[in-house]
Amino acid sequence: MKKVCAVLLALVFTVSISTVPKLVRSQEIPVPLDETVIVVRPPWTIWDKWNPWIPQGLGCWEGFYQLIMEPLWYFNYSAPDPTKAIVFWLAEGFEYRDNYKTFIIHVRKGVTWSDGEPFTARDIVFTINLVKETEGLTPHTWANEWIESVEAPDDYTVIIRLKRPNPRFHYNFRQWGTLYIMPEHIWKDKDPVTFTFHPPVGTGPYRFVRSLPEQQMWIFERRDDYWACKELGFCPVPKYVVYRAQQAADVERINVIRGMPASWVATDIFPVAITRELMKYPNVTVIPFFDPCPRGLWINTRKYPLSLKEVRWAIAYAIDYDALARAWPSATPSKPAPYPFPDWPSLRKYRYPDVPTPEYNPEKAVKILEDLGFKRGPDGVWVTPNGTKLSFEILAWPTSERILAAIVAENLKAIGIDATVKAPPHAVSGELTLRGQFDLYLICLCTGMPWNLDPLSLLETFYSEYGKRVKPLGQPNPEVSVSRLVDPELDKIIDELREIPPTDPRAEELAHEGIKRLMEDLPVIPLIETIYEIVYTTKYWTNWPVPGNEYTIPPNWWPEFKFMLFNIRKPKKIEYTNVW
């Protein structure tokens, strides 16, 4: 009997091992694993194009802006002072003249393209003129709206003359939304509307080697002549970077457990239960990241009684933010987001203590409605003095946001506000909100503030130009936010902020006034932080940017990923000593 059991047990073990999914086995990676970092991303469909300025012109965009191309400077989103967060890269600095109508770039000496040619001011001038003169390229409209002329008096100076003052023109050359500078010697004789730029030539730390469409894989090799090693002391460590398409969750789970030298966006691949399980393994690191866009409840301020900011605050006090945070699908708990921007170190200085922020306080909500003269009807639902019932429909994205919306609806019902949830496809809700045909809309709370580290980019989201931009309900109104807020005092603050640079002391005062004014208006209620979780394994590489060692922002799909490639290290070998 024991022999039979042993045979059956061996058979079960063999079957178990043989049925472990291995769609991506280590031997299928065509470079040595111990010299490689693998980035697991959604699949690709384009394999021979590297032109970012035309539709369907770019295949592996992650590899393009992380490894091949580089901006003139980076914004350090982990910096405690956002006014001192610029990390100069291809350029050594910039300056404004002529009341912000002239912008001068000082190009760094010693930068080279991956084919050995020098990177100079002439590449920048060529690129700007190229996009300015060529219709059909995505930066064409922007370039013609802002740029009068550009010239390079020498190889390391660029002078851009603007059509009107802009003390924030330098935002156009940071890592997000940058104008990619192209090598003149490669592009000068090409039609930029059809040129594939394959293989690409960049200033980045890696060069493209080959793509493997059947395996859904891209291979990049380290540049041992990378200019920043000598000029800045930043050298890429892994010899290879491989981007490959993500597989089913159970397959990737096995790859994580086996220690494949890779990184995964757990939020996109794994159910929360699997992420929690993976956190228990010693060679697995799960890093939580607050997305630039918290979740928020947008309010149609053109519809009565939502047009009353007191009603908007009553709704805010009715919401249980801790319950929303617990409901967000992440292994790392989320938390309430009291401000309309993420809780990043670089943005905390704008969390002014005198700015009103939402909190869960149903008693306050009821008091506000009573003070407005609202009365409860026979069904317990509040009614305004003109007979309008407080009954609202909450639109939500048909994903995790629908779960949050259901909790908000129950919170509102608990204080006597009738609420229902509708979660149509994105295109439907987008059209309804564009036309102002909604009450409340629960989606992401995205503004430009996190990307620029500038409160003006938050406030501009709600710029109505003294009401002139806001159209009647029912008409598409893409010129303003879906809330269609009209606040002339806020518009005045925005107009003054636009005239001065973000480093001006007056800008700090105006930012304070503007954020306070916006939160008093409350056209959108910040709800919770949006957490993304990234999985890194430490079998082959250590020193990932874990909490407490956040030398860079942790997402593996952001341009800053290359700073991880500069900082990770092979784990130290443990040496054993015999004791007799």
N, C-alpha and C positions, 0 to 999 in steps of 0.2 A: 504494500500500500504506500509506504514511504517513497519507494522508487517511482511509482506512478505519479505521486504528488510532485516529486522532484522534476520528472519529465514535463508534467503539465506546467509547472512554474517556469521552467526554462523556456518552454514554448511561448508562454504568455510574455515573458521578458523579451524574447526575440521578436515577437510580433509587435510589442510596444515600441522597441527601438526602431524596427523597420518602418513603422508607420508614422514616426515623428516627421512632420513636414520639413523639407529642406529644399525649398525652391531656390534659395540662394545659399549654396554651400561655399565654404571657404575657398575650395579649389576653383570655384567659378570666378573669383576675383582675380583678374590676370596680372596682379602685382603682389609683392610680398605683404602679407597682413601686418607684420610687425613694423613695416615702414609706411603704413597707410592709415588714413582717416577716411571713413565712409560716411557720407551724408545721405540719409534716407528721405526721399521726397516724393511727391505725387508724380505719376508717369508723364513722359514727354511725347510729343508727336512730331516735332521739328528737329532735324538732326544735322543740318548743314548750313545754318544761317546764324549770323551774329550781328545783324543790323538792328539796333534797338529803336530806330526811328521810323520804321515802316510796319504796317500790319502784318502779323505772323512772320516777323523778320528775325525773331530771336528764339533759339531752342532752349538751351540750358541757361536761363537767366540768372539762376543762383551762382553758377560758376563764372558767369560773365561779370557780375558786379562784385563778387567776393574775391575772385582770384585773378581775373584778367585785367579789368579796368579799375581805376582809382579816381577819387574825387580830388579837387584841389585842397580840401580840408574836411575834417570830420567834426561833428558835434559829439562831445562825450556826454551821453545821457546818464552817466553815473556820477557826474561832477556835482559837488554840493552847491556851486555857484554857477548858475546858467549863463551869466554874463562873462564868465571866464572858461567856457567849456569848449572853445575851438581848439582842435588839434590840427596844426598845419601839416600838410602832406606834400602834394606836388607843388604847392606854393609855400613860400616862407611868410607871407603876410599879404595884407591888402590895405588900401586907404581910400578915403573919399575926399574929393575936392569940389570946389565950385558949388557949394550948397547941395551936395549929394547928387550932382548931375555928371560928375566924372568919377569913374571907379578904376582904380589902379591895382593891378595884380603883380606881386613880386614873385616870379617863378624861382623855384629851388634849383640850384645848380647841382649837377651830378646825377640827375634822373635820366634813366635810359628806357627805351622801349625793349620789348623782349627779343627783338631782332638785333639789338645792339646799337641802334640809332639813338642819338640824344633827343630827349624831350625838351622842347623850347617854347618860348612865347609864340613862335610862328605857328605851332600846332594849335594853340588856343585861338589865334586870329583866324587861321584857316577854318577851324570848326565853326566858329561863330558866323563867319561870312557864308559858309556852306549852308547852314540851316536857315540863315536869313534870306538867301537867294533862291532856295529850292522849295517850291510848293510841294506838299505831299509828305514832308517830314514833320514828325510830331512837334518839334520845338519851333517850327517856322512861325506860327502866329505869335508866340511869346517873344521871339527875337525881334520881330518887326514892331511889336507893340512898345518895346522898351528901348531897343538899341538904335542909336543914330549912326554910330560908326565905331570901328575898332582898329587899333594899330599897334605895332610892336616896334618901338624905337630901337630896341636891341633884343638879344636873345632871351633876356630874363625880365622884361618889363612889358606888360600889356596895359594899354590905355583904352577904356571903354567909355564912350560918351553917350549918355542916356538922353532920351527925349524929354524926360521930366524927372524931378528929384525922387530918389528912392534910397533912403538910408538903410534898407534891408535887402539890397540887391545881392549881397553876398550869400543869401540863403539859396540862391540858384546854383551854387557850386559846392554845397555840402553833399553828404553821401546819399541822402534820400531825395529823389527827384532831380538829381544833378544833371547838368548838361555834360554828357560824356565827351571828353576831349579825344579826338581821333588823330592818328598819325598821318600827317600831311603826305608823307612819302608813299603811303599805301593808298590813300583815298583820292589823291589829286587828279588822277586820270580816269576815275570811275564815275558811273552814273549813280548817285547816292540813293535813288529811288529803287534801283534794282540790284545794287551791289550787295552780295551776301556776307562779305568780310570773313570768308572762311578759307583758311583758319584765321582766328583773330590774333591781332598783335596788340598787346597792352603793356602797361607799366607795372602790373601786379606781380605778386610773388610766385605765381605758377604759370606754366604755359600749357595750352591745350595739346593733348597727345592724340586721342582718338575717341570716337563714340562707337558704342555697340548697340544698335537699335534693337536687335533681337533679345538682348539681355537687359535692355532698358538701363544703359550704363554709360557714364562719361568718365574719361580718365584724364587727370591733370598731373603734371610732373613739376616738381620744385625747380625754380630758377636759382641755380647756385651763383649766378651773377646778379641777383636781385639788388638793385641800387640802394634800397633802404638799409641793407645790412651795413654798408659802409657809412652812409650819410646819417642814419638815425639810430642804428643799433638794433633794428628789428629784422630778425631772420626767421624764415619759415622753418619749422622743425620736421614734420613728416615729409618724406620724399614724395609721396603720392597723396592726392585727394581724389576719391571716387564718389561720384553722385550716382545713386541707383534708385530705381523706383520701389516704392513701398509695396509689400505683399500683404496677404491677409494677416489679421491680428495674431492668430495662433502661430503662424510662421515666424513673424517678427518677435513674438514672445520667446521662442526657442533661440533665435539669434541673439537676443539680449542676454538670456541666461547663459549661453555658451561664451559670452564675452566678445562677440564680434566687435572690432574696433570702430564703432559707428555711433551715430547720434540719431535719435528718432524724436519726432514731435508726438509725444504720447497722446496729447489731446486729439490729434487727428487720426490716430491709429487704434489706440487701445481703449476698451471700456475701462471705467474707473477701477473696477475690481482687479483687472490685470495690472494696472499701474501700481495699485497698492501692493499687490503681490511682489512686483519687481523691486519695489523700494526695500524689501527685506533682504535682498541679495547683497553680499558685501562688496562685490565688484560693480555695482550698479549705482549710479548717481542720478537722481531725479531733481531737476532744478525748476522751481516755479518762477514764472515771469508774469508781471502785470502788463497786459497788453496796453498799447497807447489809448485804446478806446474802452473805458468802463461801459457797463450796461446802463442805459438811462431810459426814462419815460418822457418822451416828447409830448408837449401839450399844444393843442391848436388854440392859440391865444386870440383868434378872431371869432371864436364861437362862444356865445353867452351860455352859461355863466363862467366858462373857462377863461373868458376875457378878463375876469377879476383875479388879480394876483392873490387875493385872500383865499379864493377857492383853490387856487393852485397850491397854496401852502397848506390848506386843510387836507388836500390829497396827500401831500408829502408827509404830514404828521400821522396819517393813517397807515402808512406802510411799515411793515415789520422787516427792516433791512437785514437783521440777523437771520431771519427765516429764509430770505432770498439767498444770502451767502451760503447757508447750509444746503440749499437746493442746487447750487451751481455744480455741474458734473466735473469735479476735479478731485484728485486724491489729496492734494494740498488744499486746505480750506480757504475759501475766498473770504472777503470781509467787506463791510459797507464802504462805499465810496462817497464821502460827503461833499467832495468837490468835483467839478466837471472836467477833471483831468486825472491821470493815474498818479499813484503814490510813488513817484520816482524821487530819488535823492535830489536830482537837478530841478525839481519843481516844488519842493516842499517849502521854499521861501515864500511861495505865493499862497500858502494856506494861512491866510491872515486870521487871527483869533476873533476879530470883530465882524467878520463876514458871517451872516446867518447861513447855517447849513441844516439840511433835513435831519430829523430824528424821529424815532418811533414814539409818538405821544398822542394816542387816540383822544385823550381828554382835551388836549389843545385843539385838535381838529374839530371836535364838537363845539368847543367854545367859539371858535372862529365863525362857524356856520350860524350859531345862535346870535352872535354880535352883528352879523349881516342881516338879521331879521328873517332868516329862513325858518320854516316850520316843517315838522314831520307830517306827512300825509297819513291816511288810515293804514297804509301798508308799511309805515315806519320809514319811508324814503323821504329825504329832505326835498322841500319845494321852495323855490324863490318867491319873493313878494309878487312877481308878475305871473306866477303860476307855472314856471318852468321846473320840471322834475329833474333832480340830479340823477340822471341815468346816462351812463357813458359806455361806449364800446372800446375795448382795448385791442388795437391791432398789434400783432406780434409776428416775428419771424417764426416759421413752423419748425423750429429746432428747440434748443434749450430755452430760448426766450419765451416760448409758449408756456413752459412750466412756471417761469417767473411771473408771467402775466396772470396765470391762474391764482397764484398766491396774492398778487396785488388786488385782483378782483374780490377775493374773499376778505381781504383787509378792508376794502372800501365798503363792502356789504355790511361788515361788522359795525360800522359807524353810521349806516343809513344812506349810503350812496350806492345806487344800483349799478352793477357793472357786469358786462359780459366780455368774453374773449373770442376773437376771430383771428385765425392764423392762416391766411391764404398764401399762395406762392409769392415769392419775393416780388415778381413782376407786378402782381395785382396790388399788393400793399404799396409798392413804390409809386404806382400810378395814382392810387387814392390819396396818398400823402402829398404828392406833387400838386394835386388839384385842391388840397385842403379839405378833402372829403373824409374826415376822420375826427375822432375826439382825442384819443390817447394812442401813442405808438411806442411800443417797447422794443427797442433795438440797441445797437451800439451808440455810444455817445462819442462820436469822432469829430475832432477839430484839428486845426494845424498846430496847436500849441505844443504838444509833445515833440513833434518833428523839429520845430524851430526853437523850442525852449523859450517861447515868447508869448506872453499873455495877449498881445495884439491879435495873434492868430486864433485865439479863442474868441475874443470879443467880435472880430470881424465876421464870424459865423452868423452873428445876429444883427449885422449892420443893415438898417432899412433906409438909409439916406433920408431920414426924417419922414418916413412913410411913403416916399415916392416909388420905392421898388416893390412895395407890397401890393399885390393884385387882389381883386375880390375873390372870395371863395368860389371854387368851381373852375377857376382858370389856372392853368399850369404856371407855377411861379418858381422856376429854378434859381432865380437871382437871389433868393433869400432862403433861410432855413425853413424846415417844414413847420416850425412853430409860428412863423410869420409875425414875430414880435415887432412892435413899433414902440421905441423909446427914444425920443429926441435927445435926452440927456446922455444916454449911452452913446448915441451917434456922435455927439460933440466930443466925448472922450476919445472915441476911435479916431476922429478927424485930427485931433491934436497929437495923438500917439503916432500917427502915420508920418508926421513931419519931423520926428526926432529919432535918433538911433536908439536901440534897446539898451545901450550902455549909459545913456543920459540919465542923471539922477531924477529928472522930472518924469522919465518913463516909469520908474518904480512907483512914484506917487500916482500916476495915472492908471497904472496896472491895478493898484490897490483900489482906487475909486471905481474902476470899471468892473472888476470882479465882484466887488460889493454890490454895485448897482445891478449886475446881471443876476446875482443870487437873490436879491430882493425881488426882482421880476419873476424869476424861476420859470422861464419858458420850457426848461427841461429839468427833470428831477434826476440827479445822479443816484444810482441804485447800489451797485456793487462793482468791485474790481473784477475784471475779466482775466482769469488765470489761464495761461498756457503752460504746459509742463513739457520739458525737454529731457530726454533720457540720454545719458552718456555712460559708456562703460569704461572701467579703469584697468582692465586686464593688460592693455597695451599702452594706454596713455593716461596720465594723471594731470592734476592742476587745472581742471576745468573751473570756470568761474562760479563756484558754489557760493551760497550766502556766507558772508564773512570774508570772502576772497573775490569780490565782484570787480575784477580789473577791467571787465567789459560787460556789455549787455549780453545775456546768455542765448538768445535764439539762434538756431543754426541756419535760419533762412535770411538773416539780416546781413548787411554789408560788413558789419563789425566782426563777423565770424572769423575773419582772417587774423584778428588779434588773439583769438584762441590758438590759432596755428603758430603764432609767435611764442606763446607762453606754455603750451602743454609740454610735458616731459615723459620720458619712459619711466615706469616705476622702478624704484631702487631694488636691486636684487638683495634678498636676505642671505647673509652668509652665516653658516652654522659652524660652531666650534665643538669639536669632540671633547667631552669631559670624561676623564678616566678616574 
